Structures are given as structure tokens and as C-alpha cells.
Amino acid sequence: MLKLFLYLLLFSLFACNNSKEESPNSVKPNSTTTPPISKDLTHLLSRVKQFEDSITSEISKNQNKPIRAVTFFELINRLKEVVTYFPKAPETADCLFKLHIKLGEMKDYSESIAYGDTLLLRFPEFKDRDFVLQSIATTYDIYLRPRNSEKVRYYLNQLLLSKNLKEAEKKDLKDRLNYIHLDIIAYSTRLNKNNLAR
């Protein structure tokens, strides 16, 4: 479980460094984006995929050149169109997940959490539910200030109810909950000291 916490932390830091040229506060979403020609789900999903493919292609051409933040705002806008026009369609779950991840990468933590919560509420059987719970807990644990240990506890307790967790993972979570007053970095430091002392 600690590995997952650290993975999320490193993934977020790496993604932020590699995916932005401007900060999200300096570039605003394009408010003049034209509405979709059709409010057809297939059309909106194809617009998302088309844009994701163009980003992937751009990255593969030059891996050292960062993608501009405004590009990701366009992707976010397209994902939001799906969520807005088709809130309960099964395909919307993946769009909510992508919004949760991408907004977190762009350091818009409050909105990232909001989309994660929406995903958990609308699609309780979502395939990556455990990951979303862990991601939200980590965001509250590390990125939002002042730190809200009760929110961290809430999401970790929700994760503890998962049927997918192995016994070792449940034990790690319970140990973590015993030291919820420490953020994950302080907690991992404490664990390392204890391991070295053995």
C-alpha cells in the first residue's frame, strides 16, 4: 500500500514536469471553444480519442519537448462535454477518470477530487475504484493545505472495504490509519527508521 502511495506521488510529480509548459493558473481554458456539432455520444467520444491520439503522436515525435498546458485544456474541455451531455452513460466513467487524473497532474487538486468523487458516486463498480480512492486520499494527504487528516481517513477507510485488497494490503492500510496524523512522507520515513532498527 505504501508503494502505491509513493507511486502516485512520483507519477504526479513526473507528469507535472513533463506535460506542461505554462502553469494552469497562467493559461485559462479556451472559452470560445465551439460546442460540439452534435450531442451524439459517439461523436463526442471520437473527438476525445482524436485529440488523445494527436497528443500521443506529438509526444512520440519529440519526447523532450513538453506539451503546452493549453493543449491539455482542450482535452479537458472535450472530456467535460461527454460528462455534461451524457452523465450516466457507461463510457462517461472513463472520461471522469481521465479528468480526475489530468486535473491532478495539472495541480488543480480541488477539481480533480470533485471529478473523482463524481466517478465514485455515479459508477460505484468502476474497474479502477480502488485506484481513485487511493489517489484522492493521497491528494488530501500531500497536496492540499491545510492537510485534512479526516478526509484522508475517510478515503482510506473506503478503500479498506474493497473486496480486491489482499490481506497484506489491508494490514498496511490499518497500520497507516493508526498514524493518520502523519502525512505519507513522514509516515514512510517513520517506517524506514523502524525497518532499519530491526
Backbone as a chain_set.jsonl record, in Angstrom:
{"seq": "MLKLFLYLLLFSLFACNNSKEESPNSVKPNSTTTPPISKDLTHLLSRVKQFEDSITSEISKNQNKPIRAVTFFELINRLKEVVTYFPKAPETADCLFKLHIKLGEMKDYSESIAYGDTLLLRFPEFKDRDFVLQSIATTYDIYLRPRNSEKVRYYLNQLLLSKNLKEAEKKDLKDRLNYIHLDIIAYSTRLNKNNLAR", "coords": {"N": [[0.826, -1.195, 0.0], [1.945, 1.204, 0.765], [3.746, 1.435, -1.305], [2.019, 2.02, -3.404], [1.079, 4.538, -2.629], [3.488, 6.007, -2.832], [4.04, 5.605, -5.524], [1.887, 7.011, -6.722], [2.536, 9.587, -5.881], [5.078, 10.012, -7.114], [4.34, 9.615, -9.801], [2.565, 11.728, -10.199], [4.243, 13.967, -9.781], [6.153, 13.551, -11.819], [4.516, 13.603, -14.114], [3.563, 16.207, -14.014], [5.898, 17.668, -14.464], [6.54, 16.923, -17.049], [4.394, 17.448, -18.693], [3.645, 20.07, -19.012], [4.032, 23.39, -20.115], [3.315, 25.943, -19.449], [1.982, 27.203, -16.33], [-1.091, 25.968, -14.867], [-2.49, 28.093, -13.843], [-1.74, 30.253, -15.303], [-2.667, 29.951, -17.832], [-5.765, 29.928, -19.249], [-8.709, 27.895, -19.811], [-9.907, 27.631, -23.162], [-12.413, 29.706, -23.733], [-13.856, 30.175, -25.936], [-14.28, 27.877, -27.262], [-15.933, 26.039, -29.654], [-19.221, 24.685, -29.408], [-20.004, 21.149, -29.497], [-20.708, 19.777, -32.737], [-22.654, 17.901, -32.822], [-24.648, 16.484, -30.288], [-24.138, 13.854, -29.911], [-23.171, 10.84, -28.462], [-21.244, 9.062, -29.529], [-19.968, 10.727, -31.359], [-18.865, 12.713, -29.653], [-17.132, 11.141, -28.101], [-15.393, 10.29, -30.092], [-14.185, 12.691, -30.722], [-12.714, 13.111, -28.386], [-10.965, 10.888, -28.446], [-9.611, 11.368, -30.85], [-8.215, 13.7, -30.209], [-6.626, 12.806, -28.079], [-5.068, 10.945, -29.459], [-3.678, 12.679, -31.147], [-2.112, 14.042, -29.296], [-0.555, 11.937, -28.297], [0.819, 11.261, -30.622], [2.282, 13.603, -31.029], [3.937, 13.561, -28.781], [5.406, 11.235, -29.299], [6.875, 12.031, -31.494], [8.664, 13.957, -30.53], [10.042, 13.482, -27.673], [11.288, 15.015, -25.785], [10.264, 17.514, -25.877], [8.077, 19.529, -24.121], [4.526, 19.234, -23.764], [2.263, 21.819, -24.391], [0.354, 23.514, -21.87], [-2.117, 24.544, -22.669], [-2.946, 22.779, -24.597], [-3.706, 20.546, -23.118], [-5.841, 21.656, -21.788], [-7.705, 21.815, -23.819], [-8.178, 19.082, -24.263], [-9.284, 18.457, -21.77], [-11.615, 20.035, -21.898], [-13.001, 18.674, -23.918], [-13.404, 16.187, -22.729], [-15.037, 17.014, -20.633], [-17.315, 17.747, -22.05], [-18.434, 15.265, -22.746], [-19.038, 14.295, -20.179], [-20.875, 16.229, -19.348], [-23.018, 16.14, -21.245], [-23.69, 13.45, -21.308], [-24.116, 12.183, -18.64], [-24.646, 9.725, -17.349], [-23.95, 7.668, -19.008], [-22.236, 4.604, -19.666], [-19.66, 4.916, -20.796], [-18.875, 7.34, -19.872], [-17.696, 7.042, -17.426], [-14.954, 6.441, -17.819], [-14.158, 8.882, -18.885], [-14.561, 10.608, -16.712], [-12.652, 9.517, -15.033], [-10.284, 10.09, -16.46], [-10.4, 12.885, -16.368], [-10.126, 13.274, -13.615], [-7.486, 12.319, -13.2], [-5.917, 13.892, -15.042], [-6.455, 16.572, -14.249], [-5.411, 16.479, -11.692], [-2.699, 16.072, -12.325], [-2.224, 18.544, -13.409], [-2.268, 20.116, -11.256], [-4.658, 21.1, -10.289], [-6.112, 20.478, -7.801], [-8.494, 20.481, -6.228], [-10.574, 20.412, -8.115], [-9.912, 18.062, -9.382], [-10.368, 16.189, -7.34], [-13.122, 16.563, -7.084], [-14.101, 15.518, -9.533], [-13.214, 12.915, -9.237], [-14.726, 12.111, -6.984], [-17.288, 12.332, -8.102], [-17.142, 10.323, -10.011], [-16.89, 8.043, -8.325], [-19.35, 8.14, -7.046], [-21.319, 8.039, -9.125], [-20.589, 5.762, -10.544], [-20.22, 3.22, -8.938], [-19.145, 0.68, -9.262], [-16.883, 0.935, -10.758], [-14.004, -0.049, -12.573], [-11.427, 0.743, -11.739], [-11.77, 1.669, -9.167], [-10.517, 1.375, -6.627], [-8.023, 2.498, -7.107], [-8.761, 5.168, -7.598], [-9.812, 5.915, -5.092], [-7.46, 5.691, -3.573], [-5.907, 7.599, -4.867], [-7.333, 10.001, -4.349], [-7.149, 10.05, -1.56], [-4.368, 10.324, -1.298], [-4.008, 12.82, -2.475], [-5.35, 14.513, -0.66], [-3.695, 13.959, 1.447], [-1.124, 14.9, 0.8], [-1.054, 17.11, -1.047], [-3.054, 19.133, -0.66], [-3.468, 21.972, 1.327], [-4.539, 23.581, 4.328], [-3.582, 20.351, 5.595], [-5.96, 17.744, 5.628], [-6.633, 15.463, 7.76], [-8.852, 13.945, 8.428], [-10.272, 13.637, 6.048], [-8.413, 12.127, 4.634], [-8.466, 9.833, 6.223], [-11.164, 9.04, 5.804], [-11.244, 8.303, 3.03], [-9.32, 6.289, 2.96], [-10.492, 4.448, 4.674], [-12.718, 3.796, 3.127], [-11.394, 2.533, 1.059], [-10.402, 0.368, 2.439], [-12.637, -1.218, 2.654], [-12.766, -2.513, 0.271], [-13.182, -5.347, -1.831], [-11.155, -6.3, -3.305], [-8.689, -6.092, -2.125], [-5.711, -7.557, -0.855], [-4.812, -9.503, 2.042], [-2.403, -8.616, 3.175], [-2.271, -6.031, 2.159], [-4.494, -4.903, 3.39], [-3.623, -5.003, 6.02], [-1.458, -3.207, 5.878], [-2.882, -0.86, 5.321], [-4.4, -0.566, 7.671], [-2.358, -0.193, 9.511], [-1.404, 2.229, 8.539], [-3.607, 3.881, 9.042], [-3.483, 4.021, 11.785], [-1.566, 5.909, 12.178], [-2.464, 8.291, 11.155], [-2.226, 10.952, 11.678], [0.214, 11.692, 10.736], [1.641, 12.848, 7.674], [1.976, 11.163, 4.469], [4.643, 11.155, 3.712], [6.087, 11.679, 6.071], [5.199, 9.468, 7.445], [6.232, 7.325, 5.9], [8.944, 7.783, 6.294], [9.113, 7.249, 9.01], [8.478, 4.513, 8.966], [10.686, 3.505, 7.532], [12.76, 4.071, 9.333], [12.013, 2.414, 11.436], [12.27, -0.083, 10.189], [15.024, -0.145, 9.696], [15.931, -0.25, 12.277], [15.424, -2.785, 13.072]], "CA": [[0.0, 0.0, 0.0], [2.87, 2.341, 0.786], [4.287, 1.54, -2.663], [1.019, 2.691, -4.231], [1.141, 5.953, -2.245], [4.695, 6.604, -3.394], [3.861, 5.599, -6.979], [1.016, 8.136, -7.066], [3.292, 10.814, -5.66], [6.075, 10.147, -8.174], [3.641, 9.752, -11.08], [2.032, 13.084, -10.269], [5.352, 14.908, -9.943], [6.731, 13.336, -13.149], [3.561, 14.054, -15.129], [3.514, 17.671, -13.976], [7.108, 18.211, -15.067], [6.654, 16.594, -18.461], [3.204, 17.711, -19.501], [3.225, 21.469, -19.039], [4.989, 24.457, -20.376], [2.826, 27.031, -18.61], [1.226, 26.712, -15.193], [-2.514, 26.05, -15.159], [-3.03, 29.381, -13.426], [-1.395, 31.294, -16.257], [-3.387, 29.712, -19.08], [-7.16, 29.591, -18.97], [-9.329, 27.141, -20.893], [-10.426, 28.437, -24.258], [-13.847, 29.898, -23.524], [-14.53, 30.308, -27.227], [-14.383, 26.57, -27.901], [-17.27, 25.875, -30.218], [-19.904, 23.499, -28.887], [-19.95, 20.058, -30.462], [-21.668, 19.838, -33.835], [-23.754, 17.021, -32.446], [-24.546, 16.0, -28.915], [-24.15, 12.409, -30.055], [-22.106, 10.288, -27.63], [-20.18, 8.53, -30.386], [-19.239, 11.878, -31.907], [-18.066, 13.339, -28.595], [-16.047, 10.222, -27.748], [-14.409, 10.288, -31.184], [-13.425, 13.938, -30.565], [-11.748, 12.87, -27.303], [-9.934, 9.951, -28.934], [-8.837, 12.055, -31.881], [-7.292, 14.632, -29.557], [-5.649, 11.986, -27.347], [-4.154, 10.391, -30.468], [-2.788, 13.75, -31.631], [-1.143, 14.293, -28.219], [0.365, 10.793, -28.303], [1.657, 11.403, -31.815], [3.198, 14.728, -30.783], [4.928, 13.098, -27.8], [6.295, 10.256, -29.93], [7.766, 12.735, -32.427], [9.719, 14.629, -29.775], [9.766, 13.181, -26.269], [11.902, 16.024, -24.92], [9.526, 18.781, -25.96], [6.857, 19.452, -23.3], [3.247, 19.603, -24.375], [1.771, 23.057, -23.785], [-0.807, 23.344, -20.992], [-3.346, 24.866, -23.393], [-3.34, 21.551, -25.289], [-4.428, 19.708, -22.17], [-7.127, 22.287, -21.51], [-8.619, 21.403, -24.884], [-8.571, 17.703, -23.959], [-10.179, 18.534, -20.614], [-12.905, 20.54, -22.375], [-13.682, 17.609, -24.668], [-13.853, 15.206, -21.731], [-16.155, 17.617, -19.904], [-18.505, 17.687, -22.906], [-19.026, 13.932, -22.576], [-19.588, 14.237, -18.821], [-22.024, 17.135, -19.268], [-24.143, 15.727, -22.079], [-24.031, 12.035, -21.086], [-23.606, 11.944, -17.282], [-24.83, 8.36, -16.84], [-23.523, 6.669, -19.992], [-21.097, 3.83, -19.15], [-18.396, 5.462, -21.303], [-18.56, 8.558, -19.117], [-16.835, 6.682, -16.295], [-13.553, 6.619, -18.228], [-13.916, 10.326, -19.045], [-14.413, 11.143, -15.359], [-11.355, 9.04, -14.545], [-9.25, 10.88, -17.137], [-10.459, 14.237, -15.806], [-9.549, 13.197, -12.272], [-6.029, 12.179, -13.315], [-5.284, 15.013, -15.747], [-6.543, 17.777, -13.416], [-4.422, 16.292, -10.625], [-1.382, 16.328, -12.914], [-2.106, 19.985, -13.663], [-2.289, 20.736, -9.92], [-5.98, 21.618, -9.926], [-6.445, 19.364, -6.921], [-9.892, 20.507, -5.793], [-11.431, 19.945, -9.21], [-9.562, 16.656, -9.573], [-11.104, 15.435, -6.318], [-14.557, 16.638, -7.406], [-14.395, 14.549, -10.587], [-13.029, 11.582, -8.642], [-15.909, 11.843, -6.165], [-18.412, 12.118, -9.019], [-16.945, 8.986, -10.575], [-17.195, 7.048, -7.295], [-20.776, 8.209, -6.755], [-22.132, 7.605, -10.271], [-20.173, 4.445, -11.052], [-19.598, 2.559, -7.772], [-18.468, -0.559, -9.662], [-15.82, 1.292, -11.705], [-12.917, -1.034, -12.504], [-10.272, 1.289, -11.024], [-12.288, 2.356, -7.98], [-9.502, 1.386, -5.567], [-7.002, 3.48, -7.504], [-9.333, 6.51, -7.41], [-9.839, 6.152, -3.645], [-6.073, 5.901, -3.158], [-5.478, 8.868, -5.446], [-7.953, 11.104, -3.6], [-6.539, 10.046, -0.222], [-3.016, 10.86, -1.44], [-4.127, 14.258, -2.747], [-5.628, 15.154, 0.629], [-2.573, 13.703, 2.345], [0.114, 15.597, 0.447], [-1.106, 18.31, -1.88], [-3.95, 20.192, -0.184], [-3.09, 22.573, 2.605], [-4.003, 22.715, 5.373], [-3.851, 18.927, 5.431], [-7.193, 17.314, 6.288], [-6.429, 14.047, 8.082], [-10.14, 13.249, 8.446], [-10.565, 13.255, 4.665], [-7.51, 11.013, 4.325], [-9.026, 8.672, 6.932], [-12.407, 8.631, 5.156], [-10.997, 7.589, 1.766], [-8.604, 5.042, 3.253], [-11.487, 3.514, 5.215], [-13.484, 3.303, 1.973], [-10.512, 1.586, 0.368], [-10.311, -0.82, 3.298], [-13.833, -2.035, 2.411], [-12.668, -3.133, -1.052], [-13.058, -6.809, -1.89], [-9.99, -6.628, -4.124], [-7.441, -5.976, -1.367], [-5.137, -8.743, -0.225], [-4.694, -9.343, 3.499], [-1.214, -7.795, 3.469], [-2.629, -4.647, 1.848], [-5.394, -4.461, 4.468], [-2.794, -4.767, 7.206], [-0.741, -1.946, 5.633], [-3.844, 0.246, 5.457], [-4.737, -0.414, 9.097], [-1.181, 0.429, 10.139], [-1.385, 3.636, 8.107], [-4.686, 4.585, 9.745], [-3.048, 4.25, 13.169], [-0.667, 7.071, 12.186], [-3.062, 9.21, 10.178], [-1.802, 12.322, 11.99], [1.42, 11.947, 9.941], [1.422, 12.743, 6.234], [2.558, 9.932, 3.939], [6.104, 11.27, 3.672], [6.544, 11.475, 7.454], [4.886, 8.075, 7.791], [7.196, 6.437, 5.237], [10.217, 7.994, 6.992], [8.996, 6.502, 10.269], [8.562, 3.088, 8.637], [12.078, 3.193, 7.181], [13.565, 4.068, 10.572], [11.665, 1.195, 12.167], [12.839, -1.213, 9.467], [16.471, -0.13, 9.913], [16.192, -0.566, 13.677], [15.199, -4.225, 13.314]], "C": [[0.87, 1.258, 0.0], [3.474, 2.546, -0.603], [3.323, 2.284, -3.567], [0.991, 4.188, -3.922], [2.324, 6.632, -2.934], [4.627, 6.639, -4.919], [3.009, 6.79, -7.42], [1.748, 9.464, -6.923], [4.291, 11.042, -6.798], [5.432, 10.35, -9.538], [3.143, 11.178, -11.261], [3.138, 14.101, -10.503], [5.96, 14.793, -11.331], [5.814, 13.891, -14.231], [3.503, 15.572, -15.169], [4.731, 18.262, -14.673], [7.153, 17.997, -16.562], [5.479, 17.031, -19.301], [2.846, 19.184, -19.617], [4.374, 22.391, -19.375], [4.603, 25.659, -19.538], [2.102, 26.423, -17.417], [-0.257, 26.837, -15.5], [-3.131, 27.374, -14.755], [-2.756, 30.475, -14.456], [-2.126, 31.14, -17.584], [-4.792, 29.261, -18.723], [-7.734, 28.782, -20.121], [-9.922, 28.078, -21.935], [-11.941, 28.543, -24.143], [-14.604, 30.026, -24.832], [-14.625, 28.978, -27.972], [-15.804, 26.375, -28.398], [-17.918, 24.626, -29.658], [-19.873, 22.392, -29.929], [-21.039, 20.198, -31.513], [-22.906, 19.022, -33.465], [-23.555, 16.596, -31.008], [-24.689, 14.482, -28.906], [-22.947, 11.843, -29.293], [-20.94, 9.773, -28.473], [-19.321, 9.656, -30.953], [-18.332, 12.508, -30.846], [-16.896, 12.449, -28.19], [-14.972, 10.185, -28.83], [-13.565, 11.563, -31.143], [-12.357, 13.796, -29.469], [-10.608, 11.997, -27.817], [-9.029, 10.602, -29.967], [-7.793, 12.977, -31.237], [-6.235, 13.885, -28.758], [-4.615, 11.413, -28.316], [-3.182, 11.451, -30.968], [-1.735, 14.091, -30.575], [-0.097, 13.186, -28.195], [1.335, 10.889, -29.471], [2.703, 12.497, -31.614], [4.308, 14.311, -29.814], [5.915, 12.143, -28.457], [7.272, 10.917, -30.908], [8.939, 13.381, -31.698], [9.433, 14.491, -28.284], [10.337, 14.23, -25.323], [11.159, 17.359, -24.928], [8.243, 18.669, -25.134], [5.618, 19.877, -24.092], [2.723, 20.831, -23.64], [0.498, 22.798, -22.98], [-2.118, 23.59, -21.736], [-3.854, 23.649, -24.169], [-4.158, 20.668, -24.36], [-5.761, 20.334, -21.768], [-8.149, 21.916, -22.581], [-9.091, 19.966, -24.66], [-9.565, 17.683, -22.799], [-11.557, 19.015, -21.038], [-13.687, 19.462, -23.126], [-14.19, 16.515, -23.732], [-15.073, 15.73, -20.96], [-17.433, 17.617, -20.736], [-19.206, 16.339, -22.759], [-19.727, 13.841, -21.228], [-20.857, 15.077, -18.697], [-23.238, 16.596, -20.013], [-24.592, 14.286, -21.838], [-23.551, 11.595, -19.704], [-23.696, 10.497, -16.81], [-24.447, 7.282, -17.841], [-22.31, 5.916, -19.449], [-19.738, 4.386, -19.579], [-17.951, 6.703, -20.54], [-17.636, 8.262, -17.943], [-15.364, 6.891, -16.64], [-13.204, 8.1, -18.402], [-13.745, 10.993, -17.685], [-13.055, 10.756, -14.774], [-10.221, 9.871, -15.154], [-9.227, 12.32, -16.631], [-9.817, 14.271, -14.422], [-8.02, 13.169, -12.347], [-5.388, 13.429, -13.918], [-5.329, 16.3, -14.916], [-5.591, 17.685, -12.225], [-3.014, 16.566, -11.118], [-1.151, 17.823, -13.11], [-2.266, 20.809, -12.376], [-3.596, 21.452, -9.594], [-6.631, 20.557, -9.034], [-7.908, 19.332, -6.501], [-10.818, 19.98, -6.878], [-11.16, 18.466, -9.509], [-10.339, 15.773, -8.593], [-12.591, 15.422, -6.636], [-14.931, 15.629, -8.492], [-14.197, 13.122, -10.096], [-14.227, 11.182, -7.803], [-17.135, 11.558, -7.03], [-18.34, 10.728, -9.629], [-17.341, 7.902, -9.567], [-18.699, 6.991, -7.003], [-21.622, 7.633, -7.888], [-21.836, 6.182, -10.723], [-19.463, 3.667, -9.936], [-18.856, 1.267, -8.112], [-17.325, -0.289, -10.646], [-14.594, 0.417, -11.476], [-11.706, -0.548, -11.71], [-10.686, 2.086, -9.79], [-11.216, 2.462, -6.882], [-8.418, 2.421, -5.857], [-7.499, 4.905, -7.261], [-9.374, 6.856, -5.915], [-8.431, 6.47, -3.127], [-5.559, 7.252, -3.639], [-6.044, 10.059, -4.673], [-7.341, 11.201, -2.2], [-5.144, 10.676, -0.269], [-3.037, 12.372, -1.686], [-4.411, 15.019, -1.458], [-4.427, 15.055, 1.561], [-1.392, 14.629, 2.08], [-0.096, 16.987, -0.139], [-1.989, 19.434, -1.36], [-3.517, 20.676, 1.186], [-4.16, 23.553, 3.054], [-4.429, 21.257, 5.165], [-5.087, 18.542, 6.24], [-7.11, 15.815, 6.56], [-7.739, 13.266, 8.121], [-10.558, 12.822, 7.045], [-9.682, 12.077, 4.249], [-8.066, 9.732, 4.959], [-10.272, 8.142, 6.226], [-12.125, 7.792, 3.903], [-10.215, 6.299, 1.988], [-9.546, 4.002, 3.861], [-12.38, 2.951, 4.108], [-12.673, 2.263, 1.205], [-10.406, 0.272, 1.135], [-11.497, -1.762, 3.098], [-13.775, -2.79, 1.082], [-12.49, -4.642, -0.956], [-11.8, -7.228, -2.633], [-8.672, -6.626, -3.355], [-7.003, -7.313, -0.798], [-4.985, -8.455, 1.26], [-3.5, -8.463, 3.871], [-1.506, -6.32, 3.221], [-3.565, -4.079, 2.918], [-4.604, -4.15, 5.734], [-2.029, -3.447, 7.064], [-1.654, -0.741, 5.82], [-4.188, 0.496, 6.924], [-3.578, 0.227, 9.851], [-1.126, 1.916, 9.804], [-2.43, 4.454, 8.866], [-4.328, 4.86, 11.207], [-2.152, 5.484, 13.293], [-1.155, 8.137, 11.207], [-2.684, 10.665, 10.455], [-0.517, 12.699, 11.241], [1.062, 11.928, 8.463], [2.22, 11.555, 5.71], [4.085, 9.981, 3.903], [6.686, 11.044, 5.066], [6.317, 10.027, 7.878], [5.891, 7.117, 7.158], [8.58, 6.57, 5.867], [10.231, 7.207, 8.298], [9.131, 5.004, 10.021], [10.002, 2.678, 8.315], [12.969, 3.138, 8.401], [13.295, 2.806, 11.363], [12.28, -0.048, 11.521], [14.356, -1.303, 9.664], [16.834, -0.546, 11.34], [16.054, -2.051, 13.964], [16.464, -5.03, 13.108]], "O": [[0.566, 2.241, -0.676], [3.69, 3.68, -1.033], [3.742, 3.085, -4.403], [0.893, 5.011, -4.832], [2.179, 7.694, -3.541], [5.1, 7.591, -5.54], [3.357, 7.493, -8.368], [1.593, 10.358, -7.755], [4.346, 12.128, -7.374], [5.908, 11.152, -10.342], [3.279, 11.764, -12.335], [2.991, 14.999, -11.332], [6.255, 15.807, -11.964], [6.27, 14.565, -15.155], [3.403, 16.161, -16.246], [4.611, 19.25, -15.396], [7.743, 18.802, -17.282], [5.563, 16.987, -20.528], [1.848, 19.525, -20.253], [5.518, 22.186, -18.969], [5.47, 26.326, -18.974], [1.659, 25.276, -17.472], [-0.66, 27.691, -16.289], [-4.187, 27.745, -15.268], [-3.443, 31.496, -14.486], [-2.199, 32.083, -18.371], [-4.968, 28.305, -17.969], [-7.318, 28.943, -21.268], [-10.379, 29.176, -21.618], [-12.662, 27.585, -24.421], [-15.834, 29.993, -24.854], [-14.995, 28.935, -29.145], [-16.763, 26.531, -27.642], [-17.247, 23.615, -29.452], [-19.73, 22.667, -31.12], [-22.141, 20.669, -31.231], [-24.04, 19.403, -33.756], [-22.428, 16.375, -30.563], [-25.291, 13.908, -27.999], [-21.825, 12.32, -29.466], [-19.779, 10.028, -28.153], [-18.096, 9.545, -31.017], [-17.166, 12.8, -31.114], [-15.791, 12.941, -27.96], [-13.785, 10.065, -28.529], [-12.381, 11.538, -31.48], [-11.241, 14.297, -29.609], [-9.434, 12.326, -27.645], [-7.814, 10.401, -29.952], [-6.641, 13.025, -31.667], [-5.07, 14.282, -28.754], [-3.421, 11.401, -28.017], [-2.005, 11.167, -31.189], [-0.592, 14.396, -30.917], [1.1, 13.455, -28.086], [2.529, 10.628, -29.322], [3.866, 12.333, -31.985], [5.472, 14.663, -30.003], [7.118, 12.222, -28.21], [8.373, 10.41, -31.121], [10.07, 13.357, -32.184], [8.682, 15.278, -27.707], [9.907, 14.321, -24.173], [11.402, 18.222, -24.084], [7.407, 17.808, -25.411], [5.669, 20.751, -24.957], [2.737, 20.878, -22.41], [-0.33, 21.971, -23.36], [-3.117, 22.924, -21.468], [-5.059, 23.504, -24.376], [-5.178, 20.108, -24.762], [-6.708, 19.618, -21.443], [-9.326, 21.724, -22.278], [-10.27, 19.664, -24.845], [-10.568, 16.971, -22.846], [-12.565, 18.469, -20.591], [-14.905, 19.359, -22.977], [-15.283, 15.982, -23.928], [-16.011, 14.986, -20.677], [-18.526, 17.498, -20.183], [-20.431, 16.281, -22.658], [-20.862, 13.372, -21.137], [-21.804, 14.68, -18.017], [-24.349, 16.592, -19.484], [-25.737, 13.935, -22.125], [-22.678, 10.733, -19.598], [-22.909, 10.078, -15.962], [-24.602, 6.095, -17.553], [-21.439, 6.528, -18.83], [-18.776, 4.335, -18.813], [-16.775, 7.068, -20.568], [-16.877, 9.131, -17.513], [-14.613, 7.455, -15.844], [-12.086, 8.519, -18.102], [-12.877, 11.851, -17.522], [-12.397, 11.557, -14.11], [-9.31, 10.301, -14.447], [-8.157, 12.91, -16.482], [-9.059, 15.186, -14.1], [-7.346, 13.915, -11.637], [-4.425, 13.962, -13.365], [-4.348, 17.042, -14.88], [-5.028, 18.693, -11.798], [-2.222, 17.209, -10.43], [-0.026, 18.308, -12.992], [-2.384, 22.034, -12.415], [-3.631, 22.316, -8.717], [-7.551, 19.847, -9.439], [-8.501, 18.256, -6.425], [-11.732, 19.201, -6.604], [-12.075, 17.716, -9.847], [-10.896, 14.743, -8.974], [-13.253, 14.396, -6.48], [-15.958, 14.959, -8.389], [-14.932, 12.219, -10.496], [-14.698, 10.048, -7.891], [-17.921, 10.658, -6.732], [-19.353, 10.04, -9.749], [-18.045, 6.955, -9.916], [-19.248, 5.92, -6.744], [-22.53, 6.838, -7.649], [-22.717, 5.483, -11.223], [-18.247, 3.479, -9.984], [-18.024, 0.81, -7.328], [-16.853, -1.218, -11.302], [-14.194, 0.172, -10.338], [-11.028, -1.353, -11.072], [-10.028, 3.058, -9.418], [-11.039, 3.524, -6.285], [-7.96, 3.127, -4.959], [-6.749, 5.752, -6.775], [-9.012, 7.966, -5.524], [-8.242, 7.401, -2.344], [-4.863, 7.959, -2.91], [-5.323, 11.012, -4.378], [-7.05, 12.295, -1.716], [-4.781, 11.462, 0.607], [-2.194, 13.107, -1.171], [-3.79, 16.047, -1.19], [-4.175, 15.953, 2.364], [-0.735, 15.089, 3.014], [0.602, 17.932, 0.228], [-1.684, 20.601, -1.606], [-3.236, 19.883, 2.085], [-4.66, 24.309, 2.221], [-5.5, 20.979, 4.626], [-5.244, 18.958, 7.388], [-7.467, 14.999, 5.711], [-7.747, 12.06, 7.875], [-11.139, 11.75, 6.876], [-10.147, 11.144, 3.593], [-8.127, 8.685, 4.315], [-10.425, 6.931, 6.066], [-12.689, 6.712, 3.731], [-10.427, 5.317, 1.276], [-9.41, 2.808, 3.591], [-12.754, 1.779, 4.141], [-13.205, 1.246, 0.76], [-10.331, -0.803, 0.539], [-11.383, -2.964, 3.341], [-14.644, -3.615, 0.801], [-11.748, -5.144, -0.112], [-11.42, -8.398, -2.591], [-7.654, -7.097, -3.863], [-7.821, -8.099, -0.32], [-5.023, -7.3, 1.683], [-3.592, -7.652, 4.793], [-1.05, -5.458, 3.971], [-3.443, -2.917, 3.305], [-4.874, -3.169, 6.427], [-1.956, -2.663, 8.01], [-1.256, 0.27, 6.4], [-4.258, 1.644, 7.362], [-3.782, 1.078, 10.717], [-0.843, 2.752, 10.663], [-2.165, 5.583, 9.281], [-4.817, 5.824, 11.796], [-1.998, 6.038, 14.382], [-0.365, 8.791, 10.528], [-2.805, 11.516, 9.574], [-0.193, 13.88, 11.121], [0.269, 11.091, 8.031], [3.05, 11.0, 6.43], [4.742, 8.95, 4.05], [7.659, 10.307, 5.226], [7.139, 9.438, 8.58], [6.353, 6.188, 7.82], [9.313, 5.586, 5.966], [11.231, 6.578, 8.647], [9.813, 4.304, 10.77], [10.475, 1.637, 8.769], [13.834, 2.269, 8.506], [14.216, 2.192, 11.901], [12.75, -0.951, 12.214], [14.908, -2.396, 9.785], [17.898, -1.117, 11.583], [16.522, -2.526, 14.999], [16.453, -6.251, 13.269]]}, "num_chains": 1, "name": "protein.A"}
